[in-house]
Amino acid sequence: MLLGVGGSTASLAVFAAEPSFPTPDKLLLFALFVGLMFRQATQVFIRLAPFVALLLVYESFRGIVPHLNTRVNFMWMVDVDRWLFGGTLPTTTLQNWWWNGQVQWYDFMFYLPYMLHFVLPFALAIVIWKTREQEYWRYITAFISISFFAFLVFLVFPAAPPWMASDLGYIEDIERISSSVWFSLGIHNFPSLYNQVSPNPVAAVPSLHAGYATLFAIFVITLFKSRWRYVSLVYPALIYVGTVYQGEHYAIDEILGGVLALAGFVWSPWLLRQVQKVLLTLERAVLYCYNRLKSSARAFNN
């Protein structure tokens, strides 16, 4: 228990002194310390370690995409956004409305949800485990499956975000406002396993920021009956608007991310059943081999 209190306190102190992006491995470590406080560290590890491990595997896969397919798409998203919004880019329109060259309070309002990309899904995983345990693995399956599906899209369709297209002269000047907010917050890349797997800068379509936020809201609304559950829609709304405004995504990226989240919610029960069948088959195979070896050992001893 004392180790849990000390570890949790130290983790919060380090984050306060050196703010950094909350990544899955950091969140798991903090959750384990909290679990030690309540003598549930083993259960926390069993439940959350597979989730974090698969997220890290996905992120490592995502990092190798630029080396496998170098044909980056710059204009398809631009053409779609201009078609959807009367010939102008939503990013340009929003920045003309709100960006004046200096970080404002609403820039933090849009960026802080962006930083919760892993925090809120991770936190909801714990809440579902503790209150709706029968839905826990469906939730995990939905998040992991849309991540790996998105990886396949990134592989065949590498897509540049608005800030990169602007830097390379494909579109008009776009400010990467998220970077300005990042520096204003004093955030650092604190060493972690996640930071070593090289996130992919040309993985804009679909937006998994939109996908994760949408899936988060879907599960909150469908699993919980409180009238406050609809407040969860604020999270994807801020992500949809904020990532477009701050130059991280086009509107079509967000739309496709939301569609992917809906699909992941729908297909997750079927996919979970298939995974469970495979695991059951493997369990039976291992048990069969064990029994055969045991019988052979008995025969040999006799």
C-alpha positions, 0 to 999 in steps of 0.5 A: 500500500505504501509503495502505491501511495508513494508511486502515485504521488511521485508520478503526479509530482513528475507530471506537474514538474515536467508536463508530458503527453499522457501515453498508454505506458505512463497511464498503465504505470500510474494505474498499477500504483493506484491498484497497489493502494487498494491491493488490486494491482494484479487485477489492474495488470491483468485487465489493462496490460493487454489493452496497453500492449496492443495499443503499443503494438499498433503504434509501432506498426503505424510508425513503419508505414512511411517506410513501406509506402512513400506515396503520400496523398496530399490533395484528395482530402483537400478536394473533398473538404472544398467540395463539402464546404463550398470551395473553401477549407474549414481549417482556413475558415476557422483560423481566419475566425479565431487565430490572431497569431497568439494563443487564446483561452479557447485554443487550450479548450480545443487542445486539452481534449486532444491530449486526452486521446488515451486518458479518457478511453483508458479511464472509461476502460477502468469504469466499465471493468468496475461497473459493467464487467460483462461489456469490458472485453467488447469495449477493448475489442472495439478500440483495438479493432478500429486502431488496427483497421486504421493502420491498414488504411494508413498503409495503403493510403498515407495521408498528410495533415493540413499543416504538412500540406501547407508547409510543402506548398500544396495548400494555402498557409495553415498555422499548426496551432497545436504546436503553439499551444504545446509550447505554451503549456510547457509540455515535454516528450518525457522518455517512455516506451510510446515515444520510441515507436515513432508515430506516423506523421502521414496517418491523417485518414481516418482520424483516430482522434475522432474515432476514439472520441466518438467510440468513447461517447457511444459507449458512455451513452449506451452503457450508462443511464444517467441523464448526464451521459450525453455530456460525453458528446462534448468530447468528440465535438471539441475534437472534431472542431479543434483538430480541424481548426488547429491544423491537425486534420481535415474535416473528411478525416474526422467524418471517416474517423466517426464512421469507423467508430460506429462500425467498430461499435457494431462489429465488436460483439461478432469480432469478440466471439471470433476471438473467444472461439480461437482462444477456446480452440487453443486452450483445448489444443494445449490441454490435449497436448498436455494430457497426451504428454502426461499419458506418455510419461505414465506409460514410460514410467510403468 
